[in-house]
């Protein structure tokens, strides 16, 4: 029970940090008002859920410490707890639907991007659970074309695990794409640097290699680097989906897909 409580407290701290980061990015002009509202809604719901579970664990621990409850009383308390959990579950499900609706509304204001690859290990079990949840959040945001929300999630992963390959790849591509679209060189450079780090962290993973190659192919004066990266990408025997993504770029560079 103590271990579960520690995990919940860690998640609360992480979600609160995510809120602080989102507000800082909003103040810096990197997040729109609507994107900030969606982050606040999602993280606040997650924090409330964790706090509710912590309260239940504390109450259960207190009951066990008192040791005076009869079997009938314990049964009634357990039934009441289950009922409360069920009611709370319905409430959180309803609130979750609201959050999803907010995220979907953001699609019209944000550009579509492609997802990345895999994550690395090397952190505690509690932190790994938090990283997994943030990566899942980011993947949902990417799938709903909510790039601003995805960047918040992936940046939070990198604050815990700086060499996480998926977070580096996804945030690198999102930053590079946004910087290219908005003509913001600093954001382009950040994206390229993260994609390069992802390739260095996982040299046998074709996903970051592909996105790094595409970034080079769209950058003036980097044709040689693009060809080099695409050759390395093809040598890793990528699956059919990745080869299909690469094919138009390979044709532009006069290269074959096999």
ChimeraX commands (.cxc) that place a marker at each C-alpha (Angstrom):
marker #1 position 0.00,0.00,0.00 radius 0.5
marker #1 position 2.88,2.33,0.85 radius 0.5
marker #1 position 4.42,1.69,-2.58 radius 0.5
marker #1 position 1.13,2.53,-4.29 radius 0.5
marker #1 position 0.85,5.73,-2.25 radius 0.5
marker #1 position 4.37,6.73,-3.29 radius 0.5
marker #1 position 3.51,6.14,-6.95 radius 0.5
marker #1 position 0.38,8.27,-6.63 radius 0.5
marker #1 position 2.27,11.10,-4.92 radius 0.5
marker #1 position 4.93,10.97,-7.64 radius 0.5
marker #1 position 2.25,11.15,-10.32 radius 0.5
marker #1 position 0.62,14.14,-8.62 radius 0.5
marker #1 position 3.98,15.92,-8.49 radius 0.5
marker #1 position 4.55,15.12,-12.15 radius 0.5
marker #1 position 1.13,16.37,-13.20 radius 0.5
marker #1 position 1.62,19.57,-11.18 radius 0.5
marker #1 position 4.98,20.08,-12.90 radius 0.5
marker #1 position 3.25,19.56,-16.25 radius 0.5
marker #1 position 0.79,22.30,-15.36 radius 0.5
marker #1 position 3.62,24.66,-14.45 radius 0.5
marker #1 position 5.42,23.88,-17.71 radius 0.5
marker #1 position 2.25,24.43,-19.73 radius 0.5
marker #1 position 1.63,27.80,-18.09 radius 0.5
marker #1 position 5.25,28.81,-18.73 radius 0.5
marker #1 position 4.97,27.80,-22.40 radius 0.5
marker #1 position 1.69,29.72,-22.65 radius 0.5
marker #1 position 3.34,32.80,-21.17 radius 0.5
marker #1 position 6.16,32.45,-23.71 radius 0.5
marker #1 position 3.65,32.28,-26.56 radius 0.5
marker #1 position 4.32,28.61,-27.34 radius 0.5
marker #1 position 0.81,27.42,-26.37 radius 0.5
marker #1 position -2.52,28.89,-27.38 radius 0.5
marker #1 position -5.22,29.70,-24.83 radius 0.5
marker #1 position -7.27,26.70,-25.94 radius 0.5
marker #1 position -4.28,24.36,-25.76 radius 0.5
marker #1 position -3.51,25.56,-22.22 radius 0.5
marker #1 position -7.14,25.03,-21.19 radius 0.5
marker #1 position -7.02,21.46,-22.51 radius 0.5
marker #1 position -3.77,20.70,-20.63 radius 0.5
marker #1 position -5.20,22.14,-17.42 radius 0.5
marker #1 position -8.38,20.08,-17.80 radius 0.5
marker #1 position -6.49,16.83,-18.45 radius 0.5
marker #1 position -3.89,17.25,-15.71 radius 0.5
marker #1 position -6.41,18.51,-13.13 radius 0.5
marker #1 position -8.61,15.47,-13.75 radius 0.5
marker #1 position -5.62,13.15,-13.32 radius 0.5
marker #1 position -4.54,14.90,-10.11 radius 0.5
marker #1 position -8.06,14.68,-8.67 radius 0.5
marker #1 position -8.21,10.96,-9.43 radius 0.5
marker #1 position -4.86,10.33,-7.71 radius 0.5
marker #1 position -5.87,12.37,-4.67 radius 0.5
marker #1 position -9.12,10.45,-4.36 radius 0.5
marker #1 position -7.26,7.13,-4.42 radius 0.5
marker #1 position -4.79,8.42,-1.83 radius 0.5
marker #1 position -7.68,9.32,0.46 radius 0.5
marker #1 position -9.13,5.82,0.09 radius 0.5
marker #1 position -5.77,4.24,0.90 radius 0.5
marker #1 position -5.36,6.45,3.96 radius 0.5
marker #1 position -8.85,5.56,5.21 radius 0.5
marker #1 position -8.18,1.86,4.70 radius 0.5
marker #1 position -4.89,2.11,6.57 radius 0.5
marker #1 position -6.62,3.88,9.46 radius 0.5
marker #1 position -9.30,1.19,9.65 radius 0.5
marker #1 position -6.68,-1.53,9.77 radius 0.5
marker #1 position -4.71,0.31,12.44 radius 0.5
marker #1 position -7.77,0.60,14.69 radius 0.5
marker #1 position -8.35,-3.17,14.48 radius 0.5
marker #1 position -11.77,-2.89,16.11 radius 0.5
marker #1 position -14.10,-3.40,13.18 radius 0.5
marker #1 position -16.29,-6.47,13.05 radius 0.5
marker #1 position -16.51,-8.62,9.90 radius 0.5
marker #1 position -19.98,-7.23,9.25 radius 0.5
marker #1 position -18.69,-3.67,9.58 radius 0.5
marker #1 position -15.73,-4.37,7.33 radius 0.5
marker #1 position -18.06,-5.92,4.75 radius 0.5
marker #1 position -20.33,-2.89,4.83 radius 0.5
marker #1 position -17.37,-0.52,4.59 radius 0.5
marker #1 position -15.98,-2.45,1.66 radius 0.5
marker #1 position -19.34,-2.36,-0.09 radius 0.5
marker #1 position -19.59,1.37,0.52 radius 0.5
marker #1 position -16.08,1.89,-0.78 radius 0.5
marker #1 position -16.88,-0.07,-3.93 radius 0.5
marker #1 position -20.04,1.97,-4.42 radius 0.5
marker #1 position -18.10,5.20,-3.99 radius 0.5
marker #1 position -15.46,4.01,-6.44 radius 0.5
marker #1 position -18.13,3.10,-9.00 radius 0.5
marker #1 position -19.81,6.50,-8.66 radius 0.5
marker #1 position -16.46,8.23,-8.86 radius 0.5
marker #1 position -15.57,6.13,-11.90 radius 0.5
marker #1 position -18.68,7.31,-13.71 radius 0.5
marker #1 position -17.86,10.91,-12.82 radius 0.5
marker #1 position -14.30,10.62,-14.08 radius 0.5
marker #1 position -15.48,8.87,-17.25 radius 0.5
marker #1 position -17.89,11.72,-17.93 radius 0.5
marker #1 position -15.20,14.31,-17.24 radius 0.5
marker #1 position -12.78,12.37,-19.43 radius 0.5
marker #1 position -15.25,12.55,-22.31 radius 0.5
marker #1 position -15.37,16.31,-21.84 radius 0.5
marker #1 position -11.56,16.53,-21.99 radius 0.5
marker #1 position -11.48,14.43,-25.17 radius 0.5
marker #1 position -14.06,16.75,-26.69 radius 0.5
marker #1 position -11.87,19.75,-25.87 radius 0.5
marker #1 position -8.87,18.08,-27.50 radius 0.5
marker #1 position -10.84,17.27,-30.64 radius 0.5
marker #1 position -11.90,20.92,-30.94 radius 0.5
marker #1 position -8.22,21.86,-31.09 radius 0.5
marker #1 position -7.70,19.84,-34.28 radius 0.5
marker #1 position -8.84,22.77,-36.44 radius 0.5
marker #1 position -6.07,24.97,-35.02 radius 0.5
marker #1 position -3.20,22.49,-35.04 radius 0.5
marker #1 position -1.31,20.71,-37.85 radius 0.5
marker #1 position -1.06,16.91,-38.30 radius 0.5
marker #1 position 2.22,15.16,-37.46 radius 0.5
marker #1 position 3.54,11.62,-37.56 radius 0.5
marker #1 position 4.34,9.56,-34.44 radius 0.5
marker #1 position 7.80,8.30,-33.50 radius 0.5
marker #1 position 9.26,5.07,-32.15 radius 0.5
marker #1 position 10.27,3.42,-28.89 radius 0.5
marker #1 position 11.33,4.43,-25.39 radius 0.5
marker #1 position 14.45,3.64,-23.42 radius 0.5
marker #1 position 14.68,2.40,-19.83 radius 0.5
marker #1 position 16.99,3.16,-16.92 radius 0.5
marker #1 position 14.58,4.80,-14.45 radius 0.5
marker #1 position 12.65,3.66,-11.39 radius 0.5
marker #1 position 9.42,1.70,-11.62 radius 0.5
marker #1 position 7.41,4.69,-10.39 radius 0.5
marker #1 position 9.03,7.02,-12.91 radius 0.5
marker #1 position 8.61,4.44,-15.67 radius 0.5
marker #1 position 4.87,4.34,-14.98 radius 0.5
marker #1 position 4.74,8.12,-15.21 radius 0.5
marker #1 position 6.76,8.12,-18.44 radius 0.5
marker #1 position 4.48,5.47,-19.94 radius 0.5
marker #1 position 1.40,7.52,-19.08 radius 0.5
marker #1 position 2.88,10.71,-20.55 radius 0.5
marker #1 position 3.91,8.90,-23.73 radius 0.5
marker #1 position 0.39,7.53,-24.04 radius 0.5
marker #1 position -1.01,11.05,-23.55 radius 0.5
marker #1 position 1.34,12.39,-26.20 radius 0.5
marker #1 position 0.43,9.66,-28.67 radius 0.5
marker #1 position -3.28,10.44,-28.23 radius 0.5
marker #1 position -2.53,14.13,-28.80 radius 0.5
marker #1 position -0.57,13.30,-31.96 radius 0.5
marker #1 position -3.41,11.09,-33.19 radius 0.5
marker #1 position -5.88,13.93,-32.66 radius 0.5
marker #1 position -3.49,16.38,-34.35 radius 0.5
marker #1 position -3.05,18.35,-31.12 radius 0.5
marker #1 position 0.63,19.20,-31.50 radius 0.5
marker #1 position 0.82,21.74,-28.68 radius 0.5
marker #1 position -0.54,19.24,-26.17 radius 0.5
marker #1 position 1.75,16.52,-27.49 radius 0.5
marker #1 position 4.82,18.72,-27.04 radius 0.5
marker #1 position 3.89,19.38,-23.42 radius 0.5
marker #1 position 3.66,15.64,-22.75 radius 0.5
marker #1 position 6.88,14.73,-24.58 radius 0.5
marker #1 position 8.82,17.59,-22.98 radius 0.5
marker #1 position 7.71,16.33,-19.58 radius 0.5
marker #1 position 9.00,12.86,-20.47 radius 0.5
marker #1 position 12.38,14.37,-21.37 radius 0.5
marker #1 position 12.53,16.15,-18.01 radius 0.5
marker #1 position 12.41,12.68,-16.41 radius 0.5
marker #1 position 14.32,10.66,-19.01 radius 0.5
marker #1 position 16.42,12.97,-21.25 radius 0.5
marker #1 position 17.38,10.20,-23.69 radius 0.5
marker #1 position 13.93,8.74,-24.20 radius 0.5
marker #1 position 13.96,7.87,-27.89 radius 0.5
marker #1 position 10.24,8.22,-28.54 radius 0.5
marker #1 position 10.00,11.60,-26.79 radius 0.5
marker #1 position 13.10,12.88,-28.59 radius 0.5
marker #1 position 11.80,11.70,-31.96 radius 0.5
marker #1 position 8.25,12.97,-31.52 radius 0.5
marker #1 position 9.13,16.32,-29.96 radius 0.5
marker #1 position 11.99,16.76,-32.43 radius 0.5
marker #1 position 9.74,16.24,-35.43 radius 0.5
marker #1 position 6.95,18.40,-34.00 radius 0.5
marker #1 position 9.39,21.22,-33.20 radius 0.5
marker #1 position 11.09,21.01,-36.59 radius 0.5
marker #1 position 7.75,21.02,-38.44 radius 0.5
marker #1 position 6.31,23.89,-36.41 radius 0.5
marker #1 position 9.50,25.91,-36.77 radius 0.5
marker #1 position 9.59,25.33,-40.54 radius 0.5
marker #1 position 5.95,26.32,-40.93 radius 0.5
marker #1 position 6.19,29.42,-38.73 radius 0.5
marker #1 position 9.71,30.36,-39.95 radius 0.5
marker #1 position 11.22,30.14,-36.46 radius 0.5
marker #1 position 14.89,29.09,-36.85 radius 0.5
marker #1 position 15.38,28.44,-33.13 radius 0.5
marker #1 position 12.56,25.91,-33.11 radius 0.5
marker #1 position 13.93,24.27,-36.26 radius 0.5
marker #1 position 17.35,23.95,-34.65 radius 0.5
marker #1 position 15.82,22.47,-31.49 radius 0.5
marker #1 position 13.94,19.91,-33.57 radius 0.5
marker #1 position 17.02,18.89,-35.55 radius 0.5
marker #1 position 19.09,18.60,-32.37 radius 0.5
marker #1 position 16.52,16.32,-30.77 radius 0.5
marker #1 position 16.22,14.13,-33.84 radius 0.5
marker #1 position 20.01,13.81,-33.93 radius 0.5
marker #1 position 20.04,12.85,-30.25 radius 0.5
marker #1 position 17.38,10.22,-30.90 radius 0.5
marker #1 position 19.50,8.71,-33.68 radius 0.5
marker #1 position 22.56,8.69,-31.44 radius 0.5
marker #1 position 20.61,7.12,-28.57 radius 0.5
marker #1 position 19.13,4.37,-30.76 radius 0.5
marker #1 position 21.33,3.93,-33.87 radius 0.5
marker #1 position 19.59,0.65,-34.80 radius 0.5
marker #1 position 16.07,2.11,-34.63 radius 0.5
marker #1 position 14.79,3.12,-38.10 radius 0.5
marker #1 position 12.10,5.53,-36.84 radius 0.5
marker #1 position 14.26,8.42,-35.60 radius 0.5
marker #1 position 16.63,7.82,-38.53 radius 0.5
marker #1 position 13.74,8.33,-40.97 radius 0.5
marker #1 position 12.56,11.59,-39.42 radius 0.5
marker #1 position 16.12,12.90,-39.19 radius 0.5
marker #1 position 16.60,12.07,-42.87 radius 0.5
marker #1 position 13.36,13.81,-43.86 radius 0.5
marker #1 position 14.36,16.89,-41.85 radius 0.5
marker #1 position 17.70,16.97,-43.66 radius 0.5
marker #1 position 15.98,16.50,-47.05 radius 0.5
marker #1 position 13.80,19.56,-46.45 radius 0.5
marker #1 position 16.71,21.72,-45.26 radius 0.5
marker #1 position 18.62,23.68,-47.94 radius 0.5
marker #1 position 22.22,22.55,-48.27 radius 0.5
marker #1 position 21.71,19.25,-46.41 radius 0.5
marker #1 position 21.12,16.96,-49.40 radius 0.5
marker #1 position 24.30,14.99,-48.73 radius 0.5
marker #1 position 23.32,14.40,-45.11 radius 0.5
marker #1 position 19.81,13.37,-46.19 radius 0.5
marker #1 position 21.16,10.76,-48.59 radius 0.5
marker #1 position 23.52,9.42,-45.94 radius 0.5
marker #1 position 20.72,9.10,-43.39 radius 0.5
marker #1 position 18.34,7.47,-45.86 radius 0.5
marker #1 position 21.02,4.90,-46.76 radius 0.5
marker #1 position 21.46,4.13,-43.05 radius 0.5
marker #1 position 17.68,3.96,-42.68 radius 0.5
marker #1 position 17.34,1.42,-45.50 radius 0.5
marker #1 position 20.17,-0.70,-44.09 radius 0.5
marker #1 position 18.12,-1.18,-40.91 radius 0.5
marker #1 position 15.48,-3.13,-42.88 radius 0.5
marker #1 position 12.49,-0.91,-41.97 radius 0.5
marker #1 position 8.98,-2.27,-42.17 radius 0.5
marker #1 position 6.63,-1.63,-45.08 radius 0.5
marker #1 position 4.93,1.34,-43.38 radius 0.5
marker #1 position 8.19,3.18,-42.81 radius 0.5
marker #1 position 9.40,2.40,-46.34 radius 0.5
marker #1 position 6.16,3.83,-47.72 radius 0.5
marker #1 position 6.72,7.03,-45.74 radius 0.5
marker #1 position 10.27,7.26,-47.04 radius 0.5
marker #1 position 9.51,6.51,-50.72 radius 0.5
marker #1 position 8.50,10.05,-51.87 radius 0.5
marker #1 position 11.61,11.52,-50.29 radius 0.5
marker #1 position 13.84,8.85,-51.76 radius 0.5
marker #1 position 12.44,9.62,-55.21 radius 0.5
marker #1 position 13.15,13.34,-54.75 radius 0.5
marker #1 position 16.75,12.46,-53.94 radius 0.5
marker #1 position 17.06,10.04,-56.85 radius 0.5
marker #1 position 17.38,7.03,-54.52 radius 0.5
marker #1 position 15.71,3.61,-54.65 radius 0.5
marker #1 position 13.62,2.21,-51.80 radius 0.5
marker #1 position 15.40,-1.14,-51.84 radius 0.5
marker link #1:1,2 radius 0.2
marker link #1:2,3 radius 0.2
marker link #1:3,4 radius 0.2
marker link #1:4,5 radius 0.2
marker link #1:5,6 radius 0.2
marker link #1:6,7 radius 0.2
marker link #1:7,8 radius 0.2
marker link #1:8,9 radius 0.2
marker link #1:9,10 radius 0.2
marker link #1:10,11 radius 0.2
marker link #1:11,12 radius 0.2
marker link #1:12,13 radius 0.2
marker link #1:13,14 radius 0.2
marker link #1:14,15 radius 0.2
marker link #1:15,16 radius 0.2
marker link #1:16,17 radius 0.2
marker link #1:17,18 radius 0.2
marker link #1:18,19 radius 0.2
marker link #1:19,20 radius 0.2
marker link #1:20,21 radius 0.2
marker link #1:21,22 radius 0.2
marker link #1:22,23 radius 0.2
marker link #1:23,24 radius 0.2
marker link #1:24,25 radius 0.2
marker link #1:25,26 radius 0.2
marker link #1:26,27 radius 0.2
marker link #1:27,28 radius 0.2
marker link #1:28,29 radius 0.2
marker link #1:29,30 radius 0.2
marker link #1:30,31 radius 0.2
marker link #1:31,32 radius 0.2
marker link #1:32,33 radius 0.2
marker link #1:33,34 radius 0.2
marker link #1:34,35 radius 0.2
marker link #1:35,36 radius 0.2
marker link #1:36,37 radius 0.2
marker link #1:37,38 radius 0.2
marker link #1:38,39 radius 0.2
marker link #1:39,40 radius 0.2
marker link #1:40,41 radius 0.2
marker link #1:41,42 radius 0.2
marker link #1:42,43 radius 0.2
marker link #1:43,44 radius 0.2
marker link #1:44,45 radius 0.2
marker link #1:45,46 radius 0.2
marker link #1:46,47 radius 0.2
marker link #1:47,48 radius 0.2
marker link #1:48,49 radius 0.2
marker link #1:49,50 radius 0.2
marker link #1:50,51 radius 0.2
marker link #1:51,52 radius 0.2
marker link #1:52,53 radius 0.2
marker link #1:53,54 radius 0.2
marker link #1:54,55 radius 0.2
marker link #1:55,56 radius 0.2
marker link #1:56,57 radius 0.2
marker link #1:57,58 radius 0.2
marker link #1:58,59 radius 0.2
marker link #1:59,60 radius 0.2
marker link #1:60,61 radius 0.2
marker link #1:61,62 radius 0.2
marker link #1:62,63 radius 0.2
marker link #1:63,64 radius 0.2
marker link #1:64,65 radius 0.2
marker link #1:65,66 radius 0.2
marker link #1:66,67 radius 0.2
marker link #1:67,68 radius 0.2
marker link #1:68,69 radius 0.2
marker link #1:69,70 radius 0.2
marker link #1:70,71 radius 0.2
marker link #1:71,72 radius 0.2
marker link #1:72,73 radius 0.2
marker link #1:73,74 radius 0.2
marker link #1:74,75 radius 0.2
marker link #1:75,76 radius 0.2
marker link #1:76,77 radius 0.2
marker link #1:77,78 radius 0.2
marker link #1:78,79 radius 0.2
marker link #1:79,80 radius 0.2
marker link #1:80,81 radius 0.2
marker link #1:81,82 radius 0.2
marker link #1:82,83 radius 0.2
marker link #1:83,84 radius 0.2
marker link #1:84,85 radius 0.2
marker link #1:85,86 radius 0.2
marker link #1:86,87 radius 0.2
marker link #1:87,88 radius 0.2
marker link #1:88,89 radius 0.2
marker link #1:89,90 radius 0.2
marker link #1:90,91 radius 0.2
marker link #1:91,92 radius 0.2
marker link #1:92,93 radius 0.2
marker link #1:93,94 radius 0.2
marker link #1:94,95 radius 0.2
marker link #1:95,96 radius 0.2
marker link #1:96,97 radius 0.2
marker link #1:97,98 radius 0.2
marker link #1:98,99 radius 0.2
marker link #1:99,100 radius 0.2
marker link #1:100,101 radius 0.2
marker link #1:101,102 radius 0.2
marker link #1:102,103 radius 0.2
marker link #1:103,104 radius 0.2
marker link #1:104,105 radius 0.2
marker link #1:105,106 radius 0.2
marker link #1:106,107 radius 0.2
marker link #1:107,108 radius 0.2
marker link #1:108,109 radius 0.2
marker link #1:109,110 radius 0.2
marker link #1:110,111 radius 0.2
marker link #1:111,112 radius 0.2
marker link #1:112,113 radius 0.2
marker link #1:113,114 radius 0.2
marker link #1:114,115 radius 0.2
marker link #1:115,116 radius 0.2
marker link #1:116,117 radius 0.2
marker link #1:117,118 radius 0.2
marker link #1:118,119 radius 0.2
marker link #1:119,120 radius 0.2
marker link #1:120,121 radius 0.2
marker link #1:121,122 radius 0.2
marker link #1:122,123 radius 0.2
marker link #1:123,124 radius 0.2
marker link #1:124,125 radius 0.2
marker link #1:125,126 radius 0.2
marker link #1:126,127 radius 0.2
marker link #1:127,128 radius 0.2
marker link #1:128,129 radius 0.2
marker link #1:129,130 radius 0.2
marker link #1:130,131 radius 0.2
marker link #1:131,132 radius 0.2
marker link #1:132,133 radius 0.2
marker link #1:133,134 radius 0.2
marker link #1:134,135 radius 0.2
marker link #1:135,136 radius 0.2
marker link #1:136,137 radius 0.2
marker link #1:137,138 radius 0.2
marker link #1:138,139 radius 0.2
marker link #1:139,140 radius 0.2
marker link #1:140,141 radius 0.2
marker link #1:141,142 radius 0.2
marker link #1:142,143 radius 0.2
marker link #1:143,144 radius 0.2
marker link #1:144,145 radius 0.2
marker link #1:145,146 radius 0.2
marker link #1:146,147 radius 0.2
marker link #1:147,148 radius 0.2
marker link #1:148,149 radius 0.2
marker link #1:149,150 radius 0.2
marker link #1:150,151 radius 0.2
marker link #1:151,152 radius 0.2
marker link #1:152,153 radius 0.2
marker link #1:153,154 radius 0.2
marker link #1:154,155 radius 0.2
marker link #1:155,156 radius 0.2
marker link #1:156,157 radius 0.2
marker link #1:157,158 radius 0.2
marker link #1:158,159 radius 0.2
marker link #1:159,160 radius 0.2
marker link #1:160,161 radius 0.2
marker link #1:161,162 radius 0.2
marker link #1:162,163 radius 0.2
marker link #1:163,164 radius 0.2
marker link #1:164,165 radius 0.2
marker link #1:165,166 radius 0.2
marker link #1:166,167 radius 0.2
marker link #1:167,168 radius 0.2
marker link #1:168,169 radius 0.2
marker link #1:169,170 radius 0.2
marker link #1:170,171 radius 0.2
marker link #1:171,172 radius 0.2
marker link #1:172,173 radius 0.2
marker link #1:173,174 radius 0.2
marker link #1:174,175 radius 0.2
marker link #1:175,176 radius 0.2
marker link #1:176,177 radius 0.2
marker link #1:177,178 radius 0.2
marker link #1:178,179 radius 0.2
marker link #1:179,180 radius 0.2
marker link #1:180,181 radius 0.2
marker link #1:181,182 radius 0.2
marker link #1:182,183 radius 0.2
marker link #1:183,184 radius 0.2
marker link #1:184,185 radius 0.2
marker link #1:185,186 radius 0.2
marker link #1:186,187 radius 0.2
marker link #1:187,188 radius 0.2
marker link #1:188,189 radius 0.2
marker link #1:189,190 radius 0.2
marker link #1:190,191 radius 0.2
marker link #1:191,192 radius 0.2
marker link #1:192,193 radius 0.2
marker link #1:193,194 radius 0.2
marker link #1:194,195 radius 0.2
marker link #1:195,196 radius 0.2
marker link #1:196,197 radius 0.2
marker link #1:197,198 radius 0.2
marker link #1:198,199 radius 0.2
marker link #1:199,200 radius 0.2
marker link #1:200,201 radius 0.2
marker link #1:201,202 radius 0.2
marker link #1:202,203 radius 0.2
marker link #1:203,204 radius 0.2
marker link #1:204,205 radius 0.2
marker link #1:205,206 radius 0.2
marker link #1:206,207 radius 0.2
marker link #1:207,208 radius 0.2
marker link #1:208,209 radius 0.2
marker link #1:209,210 radius 0.2
marker link #1:210,211 radius 0.2
marker link #1:211,212 radius 0.2
marker link #1:212,213 radius 0.2
marker link #1:213,214 radius 0.2
marker link #1:214,215 radius 0.2
marker link #1:215,216 radius 0.2
marker link #1:216,217 radius 0.2
marker link #1:217,218 radius 0.2
marker link #1:218,219 radius 0.2
marker link #1:219,220 radius 0.2
marker link #1:220,221 radius 0.2
marker link #1:221,222 radius 0.2
marker link #1:222,223 radius 0.2
marker link #1:223,224 radius 0.2
marker link #1:224,225 radius 0.2
marker link #1:225,226 radius 0.2
marker link #1:226,227 radius 0.2
marker link #1:227,228 radius 0.2
marker link #1:228,229 radius 0.2
marker link #1:229,230 radius 0.2
marker link #1:230,231 radius 0.2
marker link #1:231,232 radius 0.2
marker link #1:232,233 radius 0.2
marker link #1:233,234 radius 0.2
marker link #1:234,235 radius 0.2
marker link #1:235,236 radius 0.2
marker link #1:236,237 radius 0.2
marker link #1:237,238 radius 0.2
marker link #1:238,239 radius 0.2
marker link #1:239,240 radius 0.2
marker link #1:240,241 radius 0.2
marker link #1:241,242 radius 0.2
marker link #1:242,243 radius 0.2
marker link #1:243,244 radius 0.2
marker link #1:244,245 radius 0.2
marker link #1:245,246 radius 0.2
marker link #1:246,247 radius 0.2
marker link #1:247,248 radius 0.2
marker link #1:248,249 radius 0.2
marker link #1:249,250 radius 0.2
marker link #1:250,251 radius 0.2
marker link #1:251,252 radius 0.2
marker link #1:252,253 radius 0.2
marker link #1:253,254 radius 0.2
marker link #1:254,255 radius 0.2
marker link #1:255,256 radius 0.2
marker link #1:256,257 radius 0.2
marker link #1:257,258 radius 0.2
view
